[in-house]
Amino acid sequence: MAAGDEGVNQNGAGVPRSVSRETEIDMTDEIKTWEYRVQTIGSFFGTKDEQIQETLDEWGSEGWEAINVFTPENSGKITIVAKRPLTERARRMRSMPSQ
């Protein structure tokens, strides 16, 4: 680090004031766009573990990652919320008019 490129923090230790161009990060390269999927499974009487496992396995094979699972109030059902990166193909499919 060149002279004058350091500041002093409260403890007197040197801290960098700036980052060199080589280490700067273009934020647009890091921002991901996601698509989400929400589905409630089971019945009023409950949801079998096998049904949950089957659903998660199927979604996982399609690239979905479960990010939240909850039980709606006064219900034996569960709601699964999942996400995966939004691909160009999926983006094009969404922009097509419904037939």
WONOR-V60330 format. One record per backbone hydrogen bond with DSSP energy under -0.5 kcal/mol. NH is the residue of the N-H (numbers start at 1). CO is the residue of the C=O. E is the energy in kcal/mol with one decimal. If there is no record, write none. Layout:
# WONOR-V60330
NH;CO;E
NH;CO;E
This chain:
# WONOR-V60330
5;2;-2.0
7;15;-3.0
9;13;-2.4
12;9;-2.0
15;7;-1.6
17;5;-2.2
18;5;-0.5
23;20;-1.2
24;20;-0.7
24;21;-0.7
27;25;-0.8
29;26;-1.6
30;26;-0.6
30;27;-1.0
31;27;-1.4
35;84;-2.6
37;82;-2.3
39;80;-2.1
41;78;-2.8
43;46;-1.9
46;43;-1.8
52;48;-1.8
53;49;-2.9
54;50;-2.6
55;51;-2.2
56;52;-2.7
57;53;-2.7
58;54;-2.3
59;55;-2.6
60;56;-2.6
61;57;-2.0
62;58;-0.8
62;59;-0.8
63;60;-1.5
64;59;-2.7
65;83;-2.4
67;81;-3.1
68;81;-1.6
70;79;-2.3
72;70;-0.6
75;72;-1.1
78;41;-2.2
79;70;-3.6
80;39;-2.9
81;68;-3.1
82;37;-2.7
83;65;-2.1
84;35;-1.7
86;33;-3.5
87;85;-0.6
91;87;-2.3
92;88;-2.4
93;89;-2.3
94;90;-2.0
95;91;-1.2
96;92;-0.8
96;93;-0.6
